[in-house]
């Protein structure tokens, strides 16, 4: 029995030359010009990443350093005088 009749498939083997140098086409010029319009230099990208990291760190610090509202101002001098007068009146001392 012939193996080709069993499988009946069309298989082709491409013959490639063996004596072609592997680095023969390395010096060819690429015709396609790379798109440099949307790319930034590496330093600028790194600066932008560092700014973003700094913003994230600052937001974490702001959350960690939650500030309470300032305390109310101390009572006025009138309050102290009234309190002193009331306490003197309670002890029956007149000013």
C-alpha positions in Angstrom: 0.0 0.0 0.0 1.3 3.4 -1.0 1.4 5.9 2.0 0.2 8.7 -0.2 -3.0 6.9 -0.9 -3.7 6.4 2.8 -3.3 10.1 3.8 -4.0 11.6 0.5 -2.7 15.0 1.5 -0.8 17.6 -0.6 2.3 18.5 1.2 5.0 20.6 -0.4 8.5 21.0 1.0 10.2 24.3 0.1 13.8 23.9 -1.0 15.9 26.8 0.3 19.5 27.3 -0.6 21.9 26.4 2.2 24.9 28.5 1.1 23.2 31.9 1.5 24.8 34.0 4.2 22.7 34.6 7.3 23.9 38.2 7.6 23.6 39.0 3.9 20.4 41.1 4.3 21.4 42.9 7.5 22.7 46.0 5.7 19.6 46.6 3.7 17.8 49.9 4.3 14.3 49.8 5.6 12.0 51.8 3.3 9.4 52.4 6.0 10.1 55.5 8.0 9.3 55.1 11.7 6.6 57.2 13.2 8.4 59.6 15.5 5.5 62.1 15.8 3.8 60.5 18.7 6.9 59.4 20.6 8.7 61.4 23.3 12.3 61.2 24.2 13.1 58.8 27.0 14.0 61.6 29.4 10.7 63.4 29.0 8.8 60.1 29.5 10.8 59.4 32.7 10.1 62.9 34.0 6.4 62.5 33.3 6.3 59.1 35.1 8.2 60.6 38.1 5.7 63.5 38.3 2.8 61.0 38.2 4.5 58.9 41.0 5.0 62.1 43.0 1.3 63.1 42.6 0.3 59.6 43.8 2.7 59.8 46.8 1.4 63.3 47.7 -2.2 62.1 47.6 -1.3 59.2 49.9 0.5 61.6 52.3 -2.6 63.9 52.2 -4.8 61.0 53.2 -2.4 59.9 56.0 -2.0 63.5 57.3 -5.7 64.2 57.6 -5.9 67.6 59.3 -8.6 68.3 61.8 -10.3 71.6 61.6 -8.7 74.3 63.8 -10.0 74.6 67.4 -12.5 77.3 68.1 -11.0 80.6 69.3 -10.7 81.1 73.0 -13.5 82.8 74.7 -13.4 86.6 74.8 -12.3 88.6 77.9 -15.9 89.5 78.6 -16.6 85.8 79.2 -13.9 85.6 81.9 -15.1 88.8 83.6 -18.7 87.5 83.6 -17.6 84.2 85.0 -15.6 85.9 87.7 -18.5 88.2 88.6 -20.9 85.2 88.8 -18.5 83.3 91.0 -18.1 86.4 93.3 -21.8 86.8 93.5 -22.2 83.2 94.5 -19.8 83.7 97.3 -21.5 87.0 98.2 -18.5 89.1 97.4 -19.2 92.5 95.8 -16.9 94.3 93.5 
